[in-house]
Amino acid sequence: MTHLTTHVLDAARGIPAAGVAVSLRAASGDQIAAGQTDADGRLALGPDLLAPGDYALTFATGAYFDAQGVDSFYPEATVTFRIRDDRHYHVPLLLSPFAYSTYRGS
């Protein structure tokens, strides 16, 4: 299993958010990895192990809603988080056209 995973759920529709573009960046701003959520709204990205430090996941939320013909407020959502050790990190995103939330998953 990769060190970092995410799961995007479309809370307004009650379904996984498939096809959301996601990028992983280091604190320096350098892109480490990028991908799109699968049919279940899930994505594993990055190297097998991330060094301790701060990172950011940026979700292309506006493009996701545009593809559905749904007006939305946030063109993207960026979640900044800290890696401290070599355990698995899961960063879920609950998404709607005018709000989003996240938490430390397991």
C-alpha positions as CSV (number, residue, x, y, z in Angstrom):
1,M,0.0,0.0,0.0
2,T,1.2,3.5,-0.7
3,H,2.0,5.9,2.1
4,L,-0.8,8.3,1.1
5,T,-4.4,7.8,0.0
6,T,-7.4,10.0,-0.4
7,H,-11.1,9.4,-0.8
8,V,-13.4,12.1,-2.2
9,L,-17.1,11.9,-1.6
10,D,-19.7,14.1,-3.2
11,A,-21.8,14.8,-0.1
12,A,-24.5,16.7,-2.1
13,R,-25.2,13.6,-4.2
14,G,-24.3,10.9,-1.7
15,I,-21.9,9.2,-4.1
16,P,-18.1,8.9,-4.6
17,A,-16.6,11.7,-6.6
18,A,-15.0,10.0,-9.6
19,G,-12.6,11.8,-11.9
20,V,-11.4,14.5,-9.5
21,A,-7.9,15.6,-10.4
22,V,-5.6,15.7,-7.4
23,S,-2.0,16.9,-7.0
24,L,0.4,16.3,-4.2
25,R,3.0,19.0,-3.5
26,A,5.8,19.4,-1.0
27,A,6.0,22.5,1.2
28,S,8.5,23.9,-1.3
29,G,5.7,23.9,-3.9
30,D,7.3,21.2,-6.0
31,Q,4.8,18.7,-7.4
32,I,5.5,15.1,-6.2
33,A,2.6,13.3,-7.8
34,A,-0.8,13.7,-9.5
35,G,-3.7,11.6,-10.5
36,Q,-7.5,11.3,-10.6
37,T,-9.9,9.6,-8.3
38,D,-11.3,6.2,-9.5
39,A,-14.9,5.2,-9.8
40,D,-15.1,4.8,-6.0
41,G,-13.6,8.3,-5.5
42,R,-10.3,6.8,-4.3
43,L,-6.7,7.6,-5.2
44,A,-3.3,6.4,-3.9
45,L,-0.5,8.7,-4.8
46,G,3.1,9.6,-4.2
47,P,6.1,7.5,-3.4
48,D,6.0,4.5,-1.2
49,L,7.2,6.7,1.6
50,L,7.1,10.5,2.2
51,A,9.8,12.1,4.3
52,P,8.6,13.9,7.4
53,G,7.4,17.4,6.6
54,D,4.5,19.5,5.4
55,Y,2.6,18.6,2.2
56,A,-0.5,19.8,0.3
57,L,-3.2,17.9,-1.7
58,T,-5.0,20.1,-4.2
59,F,-8.3,18.9,-5.5
60,A,-9.8,20.3,-8.7
61,T,-13.3,20.7,-7.3
62,G,-14.4,23.3,-9.8
63,A,-13.6,21.1,-12.8
64,Y,-15.4,18.2,-11.2
65,F,-18.6,20.3,-10.8
66,D,-18.2,22.0,-14.2
67,A,-18.2,18.5,-15.8
68,Q,-21.6,17.9,-14.2
69,G,-23.0,21.3,-15.2
70,V,-23.2,22.3,-11.5
71,D,-22.4,25.8,-10.3
72,S,-19.9,25.8,-7.5
73,F,-17.9,28.3,-5.4
74,Y,-14.5,26.8,-4.9
75,P,-12.4,26.2,-8.1
76,E,-10.1,24.0,-5.9
77,A,-9.7,22.8,-2.4
78,T,-6.2,22.5,-0.9
79,V,-5.6,20.5,2.2
80,T,-2.2,21.0,3.9
81,F,-1.1,18.3,6.3
82,R,2.0,17.1,8.2
83,I,3.8,13.8,7.8
84,R,5.6,12.8,11.0
85,D,6.4,9.1,10.6
86,D,6.2,6.1,8.2
87,R,2.6,5.0,9.0
88,H,-0.1,5.2,6.4
89,Y,-1.8,8.6,5.9
90,H,-5.4,8.9,4.6
91,V,-6.8,12.4,3.8
92,P,-10.5,12.2,2.8
93,L,-12.5,15.1,1.3
94,L,-16.2,15.6,1.7
95,L,-17.4,17.8,-1.1
96,S,-20.4,19.8,-2.1
97,P,-20.7,22.7,-4.6
98,F,-20.5,25.4,-1.8
99,A,-18.6,23.6,1.0
100,Y,-16.0,21.0,1.7
101,S,-14.5,19.4,4.8
102,T,-11.7,17.0,5.6
103,Y,-10.3,15.0,8.5
104,R,-7.5,12.7,9.4
105,G,-8.6,9.3,8.1
106,S,-7.4,5.8,8.9
